Amino acid sequence: MDKMRHLSPRPFERRLLVWFGRYKSLEEIPTLVPFGMMGYSAYSGKKAAESGDTLLRRNVEFHRQYKEMQAEKQPNSSK
């Protein structure tokens, strides 16, 4: 292996690598990833949090849109 340090990402870190766009799916992530990639992901996450982009906010927004979409699909049965 080259002189660059590598880490074996934990399951949560693997999900973060996908969420940050470093890999398209969990299956694409190799057993060992460069240390710098993990550091970059942490840096990206901190920048996203500073700008207000959090998992909680994304989750709340997703559920709001989902409920609106479901309400539009169902006929209005208020009578």
C-alpha positions in Angstrom: 0.0 0.0 0.0 1.2 3.6 -0.6 2.4 5.9 2.2 -1.0 7.6 2.5 -2.9 6.6 5.7 -6.1 4.7 5.2 -9.0 4.1 7.6 -11.6 1.4 7.7 -14.9 3.4 7.9 -17.5 2.4 10.5 -21.1 1.9 9.3 -22.1 5.4 10.2 -19.0 6.9 8.5 -19.9 4.9 5.4 -23.3 6.5 5.3 -21.8 9.9 5.7 -19.4 9.3 2.8 -22.5 8.5 0.6 -24.4 11.5 2.0 -21.5 13.9 1.3 -21.4 12.6 -2.3 -18.0 11.0 -2.0 -19.5 7.7 -3.2 -22.9 7.0 -4.9 -23.8 4.0 -2.8 -22.7 2.0 0.2 -21.6 -0.9 -2.0 -19.1 1.4 -3.8 -17.1 2.2 -0.7 -13.9 0.2 -0.4 -12.8 -1.5 2.8 -10.1 1.1 3.3 -10.5 4.8 2.4 -7.9 7.5 2.4 -7.7 9.4 5.7 -8.0 12.7 3.9 -11.3 11.7 2.5 -12.7 11.2 6.0 -11.3 14.6 7.0 -12.8 16.3 4.0 -16.2 14.7 4.8 -16.1 16.1 8.3 -15.2 19.5 7.0 -18.0 19.4 4.5 -20.5 18.4 7.2 -19.4 21.3 9.4 -19.8 23.8 6.5 -23.2 22.4 5.8 -24.2 22.7 9.5 -23.0 26.3 9.6 -25.2 27.1 6.6 -28.2 25.5 8.3 -28.3 22.4 6.2 -28.7 19.6 8.7 -30.1 16.1 8.6 -33.0 17.2 10.9 -33.9 20.0 8.5 -33.7 17.8 5.5 -35.9 15.2 7.2 -38.5 17.7 8.3 -38.6 19.1 4.8 -39.0 15.7 3.2 -41.9 14.8 5.5 -43.6 18.1 4.8 -43.4 17.6 1.1 -44.5 13.9 1.4 -47.6 14.9 3.4 -48.5 17.6 0.9 -48.1 15.1 -2.0 -50.3 12.5 -0.2 -52.9 15.2 0.6 -53.1 16.1 -3.1 -53.5 12.5 -4.2 -56.5 11.8 -1.8 -59.9 13.2 -2.8 -61.3 15.9 -0.5 -63.6 14.1 1.9 -64.3 16.9 4.4 -68.1 16.6 4.1 
